[in-house]
Amino acid sequence: MTFPTTAIDSLEVSRMLCGTNTFFGYSHFSAARSTWLRRYFTEERILEVMRRSAELGITGVVSPPEPRMPGLLRRLRDDGLEMHWIATPGKATAEETLPDIDWCAENGAEVCMLHPTFTDRHLHASAREITGVESLLSHIRSAGMIPGLCTHRPETLPVATEAGYDVGVFILPLNVAGFLMPVETDWQGHIIRDTPTPVICIKPLAAGRVIPPSGIPFVYRYSKPNDLMCIGMLSPEEVEEDVAIALAALGGGAAEERLAFTRSKELYLRGSQSS
């Protein structure tokens, strides 16, 4: 199956990407949920979700420099499936970050995006610069990877664009709930659309606070045609549902409804009778 694609620099990739916070226990919800995710997601369960994603045309995965990722991608290739690895290393200083960049290059990452741990710490918006970022971006490029910047601060995008930094792609949250967004949703969308470089929109479902039929179309509507969405999924069934909703949204329609039914909803249905 194919999914609509866009280009990150020289790399063609699907406009929906597989997120990995769920796999590695970063719930952005509660300590209890994070603990459960770490216990639940064995390598086999991670691979099950990644395999279904690849089968349905998702050709990229976004993750930190997680030691399990190279092996998971190898196993996927053994199944005849392929995913491009978009890695997000980053620590407090350039010196601490460099070894992680090199590790990503050695283990097959094709895109390397500095995490907000570095980017946002070194952003000086009033001075219109990100201190020390140019040397790291150059190092990423020389290591054979496409450089990018992850941020939770929308001002990073105009600052980096105006400065002419070698950035092939940005990451920035975008969701209808405004989760992890310091400005209104219309402003966040405007900043993304005003940035010529592709943007990977993360947290489309606000870490489980928004349902997919509401959250997925919103992101595609408020971003631009060369942008992407990265979404975490718990199961092959969620992959199938999210892909169907995304394809319908990108095609200008609505996906066939698959409502989550509870007993209290019975009276909403035609032909129902109260007892």
TABEL-V92708 format. One record per residue. N is the residue number from 1. SS is DSSP state (hx for helix, st for strand, lp for the rest). OMEGA is omega in degrees with one decimal (* if undefined). Layout:
BEGIN
n: (N:N)
ss: (SS:SS)
omega: (OMEGA:OMEGA)
END
This chain:
BEGIN
n: (1:2:3:4:5:6:7:8:9:10:11:12:13:14:15:16:17:18:19:20:21:22:23:24:25:26:27:28:29:30:31:32:33:34:35:36:37:38:39:40:41:42:43:44:45:46:47:48:49:50:51:52:53:54:55:56:57:58:59:60:61:62:63:64:65:66:67:68:69:70:71:72:73:74:75:76:77:78:79:80:81:82:83:84:85:86:87:88:89:90:91:92:93:94:95:96:97:98:99:100:101:102:103:104:105:106:107:108:109:110:111:112:113:114:115:116:117:118:119:120:121:122:123:124:125:126:127:128:129:130:131:132:133:134:135:136:137:138:139:140:141:142:143:144:145:146:147:148:149:150:151:152:153:154:155:156:157:158:159:160:161:162:163:164:165:166:167:168:169:170:171:172:173:174:175:176:177:178:179:180:181:182:183:184:185:186:187:188:189:190:191:192:193:194:195:196:197:198:199:200:201:202:203:204:205:206:207:208:209:210:211:212:213:214:215:216:217:218:219:220:221:222:223:224:225:226:227:228:229:230:231:232:233:234:235:236:237:238:239:240:241:242:243:244:245:246:247:248:249:250:251:252:253:254:255:256:257:258:259:260:261:262:263:264:265:266:267:268:269:270:271:272:273:274:275)
ss: (lp:lp:lp:lp:st:st:st:st:lp:lp:st:st:st:st:lp:st:st:st:lp:lp:hx:hx:hx:hx:lp:lp:lp:lp:lp:lp:hx:hx:hx:hx:hx:hx:hx:hx:hx:hx:lp:lp:hx:hx:hx:hx:hx:hx:hx:hx:hx:hx:hx:hx:hx:lp:lp:lp:lp:st:st:st:st:lp:lp:lp:lp:lp:hx:hx:hx:hx:hx:hx:hx:hx:hx:hx:lp:lp:lp:lp:lp:st:st:st:st:lp:lp:lp:lp:lp:lp:hx:hx:hx:hx:hx:hx:hx:hx:hx:hx:hx:hx:hx:lp:lp:lp:lp:st:st:st:st:lp:hx:hx:hx:hx:hx:hx:hx:st:st:lp:lp:lp:lp:st:st:lp:lp:hx:hx:hx:hx:hx:hx:hx:hx:hx:hx:lp:lp:lp:st:st:st:st:st:lp:lp:lp:lp:hx:hx:hx:hx:hx:hx:hx:hx:hx:lp:lp:lp:lp:lp:st:st:st:st:st:lp:lp:lp:lp:lp:lp:lp:lp:lp:lp:lp:hx:hx:hx:hx:hx:hx:hx:hx:hx:lp:lp:lp:lp:lp:st:st:st:st:lp:lp:lp:lp:lp:lp:lp:lp:lp:hx:hx:hx:hx:hx:hx:hx:hx:hx:hx:hx:lp:lp:lp:lp:lp:st:st:st:st:lp:lp:lp:lp:hx:hx:hx:hx:hx:hx:hx:hx:hx:hx:hx:hx:hx:hx:hx:lp:lp:lp:lp:lp:lp:lp:lp:lp:lp:lp:lp:hx:hx:hx:hx:hx:hx:lp:lp:lp:lp:lp:lp:lp)
omega: (177.2:177.9:177.6:-174.1:172.0:-179.0:166.8:-173.8:-178.6:-173.3:174.3:-175.2:-179.3:-178.9:166.8:-179.3:178.9:175.3:-173.8:177.8:177.7:-177.6:-170.0:169.6:175.9:-170.1:-171.5:-177.1:178.5:177.7:-179.2:-180.0:177.7:178.0:179.7:179.6:179.9:179.1:-174.1:-170.4:167.8:177.5:-179.6:-180.0:174.7:-177.7:178.5:179.3:179.5:-180.0:179.9:176.8:-179.4:179.2:-178.3:170.3:175.3:-170.8:179.4:176.7:-179.5:-180.0:170.0:175.7:-176.8:-175.1:-178.8:-171.6:179.9:178.7:177.8:179.6:175.6:-179.7:177.1:177.8:177.2:177.0:-179.7:-178.8:-174.3:170.4:173.6:-177.9:173.8:-173.9:-175.6:177.4:175.4:175.5:-169.7:-176.4:177.2:-178.7:179.1:-175.5:-175.5:179.4:178.5:175.3:-179.5:179.0:178.5:179.1:-178.6:-174.5:166.2:176.6:179.0:175.3:-178.0:-173.2:-179.1:-176.7:175.9:175.9:174.3:-171.2:-173.1:177.2:-174.1:176.8:174.3:-170.0:-177.6:176.5:179.1:177.8:171.7:-171.0:174.0:-173.1:-174.3:-179.7:178.4:177.7:177.0:178.9:178.0:-179.2:-178.9:177.7:175.6:179.8:175.6:-177.0:177.0:-179.6:170.1:-179.1:168.0:-177.2:-174.9:-179.7:176.1:-174.7:177.7:179.2:-178.0:-179.7:179.4:-178.3:179.8:177.9:179.9:-177.4:179.3:-176.9:174.1:167.1:179.1:176.6:170.9:176.7:-174.9:-179.2:-176.2:-177.8:-177.5:178.5:-177.1:178.7:-179.7:-177.4:-179.4:177.0:178.9:177.5:178.7:-179.1:178.7:-178.3:-179.0:-179.6:-176.8:-178.9:177.1:177.9:171.5:-178.4:-178.7:-177.9:-177.1:178.0:177.4:178.2:174.9:-179.2:-177.9:179.1:-174.9:-178.9:176.2:-170.8:-174.7:178.3:179.7:-176.7:180.0:179.9:-175.0:176.0:-175.6:-171.4:179.0:178.5:-175.9:174.2:174.1:-172.9:176.5:-176.6:-173.1:-171.8:173.5:178.3:176.5:175.8:-177.9:-178.8:-177.4:178.5:179.1:179.2:-179.4:-179.5:177.8:180.0:-179.7:178.0:177.4:-179.4:178.1:178.7:174.2:-173.4:170.1:-172.2:173.9:-171.3:169.5:-177.1:-178.0:-179.1:-171.9:-176.5:176.5:-173.1:176.5:178.9:179.8:176.8:176.4:-178.7:*)
END
